[in-house]
Amino acid sequence: MLTELSVKEFLSKTASDSPAPGGGSVSALCAAAGCALVQMVAGLTVGKKGCEAAWPEMEAMTAEMERRRETLLRAVDEDAESFDRVMAAFGLPKASEEEKKARSAAIQAATREAALVPYRLAEAACGLLEFCQAAAERGNPNTASDAAVAAMLCRTAALGALYNVRINLSSLKDEAFKAEYAQKADALEKAAVAGEQKVLAAVRV
């Protein structure tokens, strides 16, 4: 599993000539790192004198970020696994017409899932931005820059994942599915960019 690697090992594997882990797994890691930073801000707010009003919210946020971070870490491996399934489908035999049809169907099914995996990641990353904003606005003022970095990581994760969504959509034959998720991807991109800007505006000095 990629998440069992050290940071150095993960980066070395990413830098190798292997196609996975690639942009999708790195995007998931970005989102997990952003989530961890929000959790850190929350933890440094609870118990901080002068921030008493935010303690209950930050306590709840700590637990929520713990849960979401675990989900995002799983996404690091899920992206690589979905890519492997696409490659496996391309490797199916194609000697007969029957095999060609089966191979084509397998490729389409695997590619469809390879579009959905990063789409779910983009949704999750975008959903973190409201927590980044809460951390920036009501968290420990000394950690405002950390909330800003979290927002930038989450926006990057969302946009990176959406590039993978779109490139996989381009290989699909289901036009209705392609149109639906292309529209959803555009909406998520706008939401991610707008969410990041709100957080950055809250921490500018």
VENPEFEN-V756242 format. One record per residue. N is the residue number from 1. RES is the residue in one small letter. SS is DSSP state (H for helix, E for strand, - for the rest). PHI is phi in whole degrees, 0 to 359 (999 if undefined). OMEGA is omega as a letter, one per 30 degrees, with the letter a starting at -180 (none if undefined). Layout:
n=(N,N)
res=(RES,RES)
ss=(SS,SS)
phi=(PHI,PHI)
omega=(OMEGA,OMEGA)
//
This chain:
n=(1,2,3,4,5,6,7,8,9,10,11,12,13,14,15,16,17,18,19,20,21,22,23,24,25,26,27,28,29,30,31,32,33,34,35,36,37,38,39,40,41,42,43,44,45,46,47,48,49,50,51,52,53,54,55,56,57,58,59,60,61,62,63,64,65,66,67,68,69,70,71,72,73,74,75,76,77,78,79,80,81,82,83,84,85,86,87,88,89,90,91,92,93,94,95,96,97,98,99,100,101,102,103,104,105,106,107,108,109,110,111,112,113,114,115,116,117,118,119,120,121,122,123,124,125,126,127,128,129,130,131,132,133,134,135,136,137,138,139,140,141,142,143,144,145,146,147,148,149,150,151,152,153,154,155,156,157,158,159,160,161,162,163,164,165,166,167,168,169,170,171,172,173,174,175,176,177,178,179,180,181,182,183,184,185,186,187,188,189,190,191,192,193,194,195,196,197,198,199,200,201,202,203,204,205)
res=(m,l,t,e,l,s,v,k,e,f,l,s,k,t,a,s,d,s,p,a,p,g,g,g,s,v,s,a,l,c,a,a,a,g,c,a,l,v,q,m,v,a,g,l,t,v,g,k,k,g,c,e,a,a,w,p,e,m,e,a,m,t,a,e,m,e,r,r,r,e,t,l,l,r,a,v,d,e,d,a,e,s,f,d,r,v,m,a,a,f,g,l,p,k,a,s,e,e,e,k,k,a,r,s,a,a,i,q,a,a,t,r,e,a,a,l,v,p,y,r,l,a,e,a,a,c,g,l,l,e,f,c,q,a,a,a,e,r,g,n,p,n,t,a,s,d,a,a,v,a,a,m,l,c,r,t,a,a,l,g,a,l,y,n,v,r,i,n,l,s,s,l,k,d,e,a,f,k,a,e,y,a,q,k,a,d,a,l,e,k,a,a,v,a,g,e,q,k,v,l,a,a,v,r,v)
ss=(-,H,H,H,-,-,H,H,H,H,H,H,H,H,H,-,-,-,-,-,-,-,H,H,H,H,H,H,H,H,H,H,H,H,H,H,H,H,H,H,H,H,H,H,H,-,-,-,-,-,-,H,H,H,H,H,H,H,H,H,H,H,H,H,H,H,H,H,H,H,H,H,H,H,H,H,H,H,H,H,H,H,H,H,H,H,H,H,H,H,-,-,-,-,-,-,H,H,H,H,H,H,H,H,H,H,H,H,H,H,H,H,H,H,H,H,H,H,H,H,H,H,H,H,H,H,H,-,H,H,H,H,H,H,H,H,H,H,-,-,H,H,H,H,H,H,H,H,H,H,H,H,H,H,H,H,H,H,H,H,H,H,H,H,H,H,H,H,H,-,-,-,-,-,H,H,H,H,H,H,H,H,H,H,H,H,H,H,H,H,H,H,H,H,H,H,H,H,H,H,H,H,H,-,-)
phi=(999,297,289,272,283,289,302,297,294,298,293,295,293,296,284,285,275,281,287,224,286,231,299,293,295,294,298,297,295,301,296,296,293,298,299,297,294,298,297,297,301,299,295,276,266,296,91,281,298,96,248,306,297,267,304,300,297,288,296,295,294,302,294,293,291,300,295,291,296,297,297,292,296,298,294,301,281,299,295,296,293,293,296,299,292,296,297,296,295,294,274,292,296,217,285,251,298,296,293,297,295,296,295,300,296,294,297,296,295,292,291,300,293,292,275,287,301,291,296,296,296,300,300,295,295,296,294,283,295,294,287,300,293,298,296,291,274,236,280,308,304,289,249,301,294,292,296,294,298,302,296,294,295,292,296,299,299,296,292,297,297,292,298,292,302,294,292,284,300,296,264,269,262,283,294,294,297,300,294,299,280,294,293,296,296,299,294,294,299,298,295,294,295,294,296,298,297,296,292,298,295,285,248,292,234)
omega=(a,a,l,l,l,l,a,l,l,a,l,l,l,a,a,l,l,a,l,g,l,a,a,l,l,l,l,l,l,l,l,l,l,l,l,l,l,l,l,l,l,a,l,l,l,a,l,l,a,a,a,a,a,a,a,l,a,l,l,a,l,l,a,l,l,a,a,a,l,l,a,l,l,a,l,l,a,l,l,a,l,l,l,l,l,l,l,l,l,a,a,a,a,a,a,l,l,l,l,l,l,l,a,l,l,l,a,a,a,l,l,l,l,l,a,a,l,l,l,l,l,l,a,l,l,l,l,a,l,l,l,a,l,l,a,a,a,l,l,a,a,a,a,a,l,l,l,l,l,a,l,l,a,l,l,l,a,a,l,l,a,l,l,l,a,a,l,l,a,a,a,l,a,a,l,l,l,a,a,a,l,l,l,l,l,a,l,l,l,a,a,l,l,l,l,a,l,l,a,l,a,a,l,l,none)
//
